[in-house]
Structures are given as C-alpha cells and as structure tokens.
Amino acid sequence: MSLLKQLFLAICLFLLVAFTGSFIAGVESSREQLISQLRSHAQDAATALGLSMTPHVDDPAMLELMVSSVFDSGYFASIRVLRIPDGEVIVERSNTQASDQQVPEWFVKLVDLRAQGGDALIMRGWEQAARVEVMSHPQFALAKLWDSAIASLVWLLICGLVSAILGGWLLRTQLRPLDNMVHQAEAITRREFLTTPHIPRTPELKRVVLAMNQMVEKLKTLFAEEASRSEKLRAEAYQDSLTGLANRRLFEIHLADHLTENDQHAEGYLLLLRLNDLGGLNQRLGGQHTDALISAIGDYLKRLQLQHGNAHWLASRNRGGEFSLLAPGLAREDADLLASELCEGLENLRQTGASDCTPVAHLGLAAFKQGETVASVFGRADQALAQAESNPSAPWARVDDFETVPSQGLRDWRGWIDEALTQG
C-alpha cells in the first residue's frame, strides 16, 4: 500500500472514530440534561401545587380545579393528590393519548428517556393532610433530543465528508515522498544544510531520508571545517597575532582602496606610531614586558578607533613597534587633537611602568587624498615621523603639503631589504 493510501485511510479512520465519539457523547450529554430538566420541572410543579393547595385542602372541587389548570398548561404524564395516611386518591389527571411526535421507536428504546416525577406535601396546620405527585411526560424531551441528534449527525457527516475530501487533496498535492529530498539537494547548492526532522515509517522512505540526513550532516561538518580553516588562514594573512590588529598587508590594501577616486572615499590622515628605543626596551625590560607594551598600545588604538572613528577607520601593526592608523574624513584640527590624546595615553602607559622611555613613542601624521599612491602617502608619514624623532620638544609632527616629495624613508629601505632577501 502506498504512503498516500496509508495516510488517507488513517485520516478517514480517525475522523470516523472522532465523529462517532463526539456524536455519542453529545447525545448522552443532552439526555442527562433533559432528564435533569424533567425532574426539576416535575418537582417545581409539585412544590407550587402543594403550596397553593394548602388553604383548600378540604375542598376537593378547588383541588381538582387547580390540578386541571396546571395539567393543561404543562407537559405532564400525570398529576394526582393522595390523602394521608390511607393513600386515597382525591384528584387525578393523566395523559392517555398517544404521542403525535415523529420519533422512531428504536430511538425511544435506545435513549431510554423515562418520565421523571416529583412530590410535595399539603399541610393542614401542623398536620400532613395530603401529598401531590407530579410526573413529567418525556415525549417533548424525546422530540427535542431526536431533532438535536439529527442535526448533530448531519453536521458531523458534512464535516467528515469535507475533511476526507480536503485530506485526500492535501495528501496528493503536498505529501510527496521526494519533496524533502529535492529541497535538501537544492539547499546544499546554496550552502544551506537542512535535515528532515520527521522520519517516515515507510521503510523505503525511512532509509532514503536517514541516508540523506547523514549525508547533509557530513557535508555540513566538512564545509564548517573548510570555513574554519579559511578563516584561520585569512587571520594569519591579514591579522597581527599579538595585538589582534590588521597587519601591514591588509592596511596597504585598505589605503590603496581609499586612494582610488570614488565619491564615497574622503580625504583624511595617515598616522604612523613608532616605539622609542624598542631594542633598548627588549634588553632592559625583557621581551615579555615589551610584548605587553605592544599589546597595550594595540588595545589603546582599538579604543580610539571606536571612540573617534567610523567603519572606514583601520588600525594596524606594521612590524615590531610600528603601528599605523588610517583615518579617512579626519580634519586637521581633529588630527591634532587625536595626536595629543594618543600622546597622553602613551604617557599614562609610561607612568604605569610599561616603558622607561620619554616619550614612549613618536607620531607622524600625513594627509592623503584621492589619486595618490600608497608609497607617496607612506613617504610623507615617514617624513613626519622623522621630524618628530628629531624634535625633542614635541613627540609628534604633521605633514599636510601634498607637493612634498619624500625622500627614501625607513619604509623604503625595509622594502628593498625584504626584496633583496627574497631574491637571495
């Protein structure tokens, strides 16, 4: 049997059981409610008659009149008044006519809705003079119960038929065994790894779905490992391991991108920071202490970037004790303030014992604009840094002249040395 037929038969069986139970429970609930109403109706009538007959307990004609008025106005099988204590019938009225309600006999026997009675005492002072007994007729309750059962049955049949039709249509159009596997295959092409959480009980589909889920999990693990390896290689290629800043390669890529002529790229400043007497610090304080100083400067540059910069700012460690900060959109006055703030932060590091040099580092600021080359911008920054190192009165210097032709700086010499070592 196919999966479609299994699900369709299961739904039909479930609907049949649910609707049958609902129908039986509804009829039984209505039956109990009607029995309670019949009993309450009979008892209320008996109580009312008992109270109204008390002043006329010795007047049979009045008693008969009261019984007839109540009997004719309600649905009663019988009403009778018995004398106490001999049980003599004083007044009696009963309904001997056959019911004209169209209720099948089998339904009457099935629900077994019997007449319900109630009684009350008629007093003569403090003496019990008579007892009135009232029996409610169930024919009207049977008719009401029959109509309710027919309406409920028709409604349940309509719901069952509609549910069966809709269920079959939904099963044919949506529950196709290969749909999930097709979606999984398409998701894999988009590097989305989806698994089917519901495993079908059909043996053929179960094996296929389990195998597909296992393949997806293995591919997910494989791609995750490759992504982690790629991220690690990217970090090694573009990130400094000690400070977590960008390295020189990534910094030059960003600088070259900002120097291209584009309406979204703004002019700004390049800041070079070089630790004072790095070799002497290594000898006097040790390599571990020097690494801690370099890491502290890297953290300070990160904080400055978050406080003053934007998404286009970038801080990097070039090599050793040399750092760079790319600040597009930075004005001249703001550049001076930034340099002063950075010098104050470095002085605070010296006061904490991180360095024994004064100043801790020298700064060189060079303005840049679109259309320049990376070498020319770094050349002016090296020139500004050289001015700061040669001027003991100020730890930083700024070069704003774009026409200045920089001489061979330290960066150029390092590039030539690296190239010579590479070529052997």
Secondary structure, 3 states (H helix, E strand, C coil): CCHHHHHHHHHHHHHHHHHHHHHHHHHHHHHHHHHHHHHHHHHHHHHHHHHHHHHHCCCHHHHHHHHHHHHHHCCEEEEEEEECCCCCEEEEEECCCCCCCCCCHHHHHHHCCCCEEEEEEEEECCEEEEEEEEEECCHHHHHHHHHHHHHHHHHHHHHHHHHHHHHHHHHHHHCCCCHHHHHHHHHHHCCCCCCCCCCCCCHHHHHHHHHHHHHHHHHHHHHHHHHHHHHHHHHHHHECCCCCCECHHHHHHHHHHHHCCCCCCCCEEEEEEEECCHHHHHHHHCHHHHHHHHHHHHHHHHHHHHHHCCCCCEEEEEECCEEEEEEECCCHHHHHHHHHHHHHHHHHHHHCCCCCCCCCEEEEEEEECCCCCHHHHHHHHHHHHHHHHHCCCCCEEEECCCCCCCCCCHHHHHHHHHHHHHHC
